Amino acid sequence: MHSAQRQPSERHGPRQRRRSSASWLLALVLTLLTLLGAFPQPVLADDQDRVDYTLTNQSGNDFSGQQLAGSSFAGATARQARFRGADLHGAILTQAAFPGADFSGADLSDALMDKVDMSGTDLTGAVLRGAIASGSNFTGATVTDADFTEALLDRVDQRTLCRDARGTNPVTGADTRLSLECG
């Protein structure tokens, strides 16, 4: 073999390079689609500012009743934080951890909450209409009176939530079991 040519090492073999290329290409396509406006952006009131809590520790903090529409909690940790009645419409919660948090009465409609730890959370009376929550963990979450209309959930989470789902959302009037499409 010619000395100028490099052989793939075990660490970065052809299979690894293909995987990296595919990841890079996917990231490029998603970036272009975002720049072209293919993904809807949250609508905010004129006097409202988005808050960036990305990759921060908000454990135990109280956000009750706050206007947090369109804010980012991506990758944040907020164990046992309180979001009672908070407006998180269109918020980005991707890959965050909220175990034991209180979201009762919160508006999480259209929130991006994929791969989020929502274990043991209180979602009593919460509105999650149109939320994207694929790959999330809802083990032990309380969903009485919650509205999941048109939310994207993994099948396993849907079945788990259906076991204890009951009630009617006081804001939207949606039946919790119907909004989860429980059988």
N, C-alpha and C positions, 0 to 999 in steps of 0.2 A: 504494500500500500504506500502511496506517495506520502512523504512526511508532512506536506502542507494540509493533507486531509485529516480531519479529526474523527475519531470513532466515538459514537455515543457512549458515554460512561454508563455504568449500571444505574447511577442516580438519576440521570437525565436521558434515558433511552427514548426511542422513537415513540413509544406509547405515551410517555410522560409529556413529550413535546406536543403530541396531538391533543392531549387533554388540556394543556396550557393554551394552545391556539384556540380551541373551542371556547374556553372560558373567556379569553380575550375578545373573541369575536362576539360572544353573547353580551359582554359588557359594553362593547362598542355599539351594537345594535340598540341596546336599552338606552344608552346615553343619547344616541341620535333620535330615537323615538321621543325621549323626554324633551329634548331641545325643540323638536318639531311640534310639541304640544299634544302628542298622542295620548298622554295620560292626563286625566282631569286634575286640576289643581284645586285645593280647598278654597272655598270662598270665605273671605274674612270681612268683617265690618271695617269701615274706614278708621275707626279709632282703636283698632285691635292690632297688636303686634304679635308675631309668632315668637315663641320662646324656644331656645335651643338647649335642651338638657341632654344632648347626645353624649353617650359614654360617661355619664356622671353617676354619682351615688346619691340617690334621693330617699334612701331608706328612712322610714318613720316620719317623713315630712308631710305636712298638711296642705293639700291643694284644694280642699273642699270649696265648692262654689266658684272656683276661678275660671276665667275665660282663657282656655288654652287651645282653642280651635286652630288647627294647622301647625301646632307646635311639634317639636321632635323630642321623643324620649328613646330614640334608636340606641340599642345597646346599653341603655341605662339600667341601674339596679334600684328598685324602689320597694324593697321588702316592707310590708305592713304600712305602706304609705296610705294616706287618705285622699280620695278623689270624689268624695260624696257630692253629688249634684254638680260636678265640674263639667264644663263644655269642652270636650275633646274631639269635637266634630272634625274629621279629616286629619287627625293627628297621626304622626308616624311613630309607632311603638315597636318596630321591627327588632327582633332579637333582644328584647328587653326582658327583665325579670321582675315580676310583680307578685311574688308569692305572699299570700295573706293580706293583700291590699284591699281596700274598701272602695269599690266603684259604684256603690248603691246610688241609684238615681242619676248616674252620669250619662252624658250623651257621647257615645263612642261611634256614632253613625259615620259611615264611610272612612273609618280609621284603617290604616294599614298596620295590622298587628300579626304578621306572619312570624312564626318561630318564637312566640312569646310565651314565657312561663306565667300562666294565670292560675297556677295551682292554689287552691284554698282561697281564692278571691271571692268577695261578696259582690255579685252583679245584680242584686235585688233591685228591680225596677229600672235597670239600665237599658239604654237604647243602643243596639248594635246593628242597626239597619245598614245593609250594604258593606259591613266591615269585612275585610279580608284577613282571615285568621288561620290560614293553612299552616300546618306544622306546629301549631301552638299546643300547649298543655293546659287543659281545663280540669284536671283531676281535683275533686273535692270542691269545685266552685259552686256557689249558691246562685241559682238562676231564676228564683221565684219572681214572677212578674216582669221578666226581661223580654225584650223584643229582638229576635234574631232574623227578622224578615230580610230575605235576599243576602244574608251573610254567607261568606264562603268559609266552610268548616271542613275539616277532615271527617270522613265517615265515622271513625272511631270516636272522635270528640262528640260528634252529633249524638251517637248512641249513648255515650256516657252521660251527656247533659240531659238527654230525654228521660233517663231513669228517675230523676228528681224534679224535672220541669213541671211547673204548674203556675196557674194564675194568669192575670191579664195586666199588661203594661198600663200604668195609670196615665201616661202621656199620649201614647199612640193608640191605645185600645186593642192592641194585638194580643191574641192568646199565645202564651209562651210555647206551648206544645205545638200549636199550628205553625208558629214562626220558625220552629226548629224542624218542621216536617216530621214529627215523631209519628210512628205508625200506630 
